[in-house]
Every structure is written in structure tokens, then in C-alpha cells.
Amino acid sequence: MLVSVVMLERRRVSWAAGKAKRAPFADRKGPLEHLWPRNLVVSSAHAAVFTLAPMLAAATPPESEDEEVLLDWDILSAELRDFKSKFVKTLFRVLGCTSLKRLLEACCVEACARKTAIRLLKDPVKSALRKAGRAGRGVAALKMLRTAAYANALTYVSNFVVEEAVLLWRLGRRRRVVRQSTSLLVGFGAAYACSTCGIALGTLLKPGWGTVLGAAFGDIASLLILEPQQQHPHRHGD
């Protein structure tokens, strides 16, 4: 019994020491870190996937007499002609969102209360691993609801601002900006809520990779819940 008490006390002291050593903004990324070669490769891969996905969707026949025909290659070939220009535009959007997020992070550190700024700048994956290590997956999942709500905020705000800027830039050619802006706001709001819940559920299953996949499936769930015109409001008329 005495040995068990001593071991528990050692764990408590070790946990407290580890918590004390961690810097308040340990999860914060550098302002230009997303422009490093390795991170640029990751951003380019994301942009390529985001660009290619709607092209593949357009080339996929809804109903085909031949079940072996998965793609209409003529349509896909026509879609791929614009791949380069669309890829470059998407990559600039990805980098623009990340750059704006870093700027918002810097503003939060200067303007927000210290406790609030720390929550806004947390890395959800690292936080999930820390919480699961201290209290187990169940408690970590519950706590991740609040953590993810804070940590996701700047990501979705920066994405919304960038997409809204694109809409305003198209004002001379698009007369439905108000309606598109509303759909954009609803879409990002739903994605934010679903991603936050997905992070908590993913943490419950497997802290770390489960957290990442939960966020991704949360985004996908928001697309399935919303009407088609609200899924990608900024693409109307393209």
C-alpha cells in the first residue's frame, strides 16, 4: 500500500514538473514557418488535391451502363486543361489563409488576455496527446471540445476572410455577392462546429491520428449536412 502511494505521488510530481516546464506558447508556429520548403510541399499537395477533386467529380458519370467506366476521360481531359492556373490560384489561397492566421495569432498575443491567447494558439493534436496522457481518452475527449473550439477559431476566421476577399474582388462580375457571402458564412460555421466535434470524437478513439482524422471527417460531414449551394458558395458561376 505504501509503495502504491509513493508511486502515485511520484507520478503527480512528475506531471506537475512537466506541466511547469512547458512554455505557455509552446504550440505557436513561426510567422514564416509555412513558407519553409517542407511546408510548401505540404501546402502544394493540399492545393493539388483541392484542385483535382472537383475535376474528378465532374468527370464521374452519375449513372453508367458500363459499370467498369468510372471516369469520362474526354471530360477529364477538358477539365485538366485549366489545372495549372486553378492549382496556382488555390495554392495562393492556402498560403494566404495561413499567412493571415499567423497575423491574427500575433494580434491575439498582443491584444487578448494571456489565458485566451494561449487557448487560441494551441495545437489540437499536441493538446489531445497531452490530455490523454494525463487523464485518459475519455476525459481528454470532453476537454477537447473546448480546446478545439478555441484552437479552430483563427483557422476558420482566416479562411472566411480570404474567401470573402475573393468574392469582393469578383464584385464587378458577380451580382450575387450578398447571397454568396451568407452561404459562405453558413458553410464555414457548419464546418467549424462539425470539425470541433470531430476532433473530440477522434481523440476519444485515438489521440493523435484520430484527432487529425476527426477534424477532416468533421469538415466532410458539414458538406453532407448542408445543401449543395451552401457547400462551396464561392464557386457559383465558375
C-alpha positions, 0 to 999 in steps of 0.5 A: 500500500505504501509503495502504491502511494509513493508511486502515485505521488511520484507520478503527480510530481512528475506531471506537475514538473512537466506541466511547469516546464512547458512554455505557455506558447509552446504550440505557436508556429513561426510567422514564416514557418509555412513558407519553409520548403517542407511546408510548401510541399505540404501546402502544394499537395493540399492545393493539388488535391483541392484542385483535382477533386472537383475535376474528378467529380465532374468527370464521374458519370452519375449513372453508367451502363458500363459499370467498369467506366468510372471516369469520362476521360474526354471530360477529364481531359477538358477539365485538366486543361485549366489545372495549372492556373486553378492549382496556382490560384488555390495554392495562393489561397492556402498560403494566404489563409495561413499567412493571415492566421499567423497575423491574427495569432500575433494580434491575439498575443498582443491584444487578448488576455494571456489565458485566451491567447494561449487557448487560441494558439494551441495545437489540437493534436499536441493538446489531445496527446497531452490530455490523454496522457494525463487523464485518459481518452475519455476525459481528454475527449470532453476537454477537447471540445473546448480546446478545439473550439478555441484552437479552430477559431483563427483557422476558420476566421482566416479562411472566411476572410480570404474567401470573402476577399475573393468574392469582393474582388469578383464584385464587378462580375458577380451580382450575387455577392450578398447571397454568396457571402451568407452561404459562405458564412453558413458553410464555414460555421457548419464546418467549424462546429462539425470539425470541433466535434470531430476532433473530440470524437477522434481523440476519444478513439485515438489521440493523435491520428484520430484527432487529425482524422476527426477534424477532416471527417468533421469538415466532410460531414458539414458538406453532407449536412448542408445543401449543395449551394451552401457547400462551396458558395464561392464557386457559383458561376465558375 
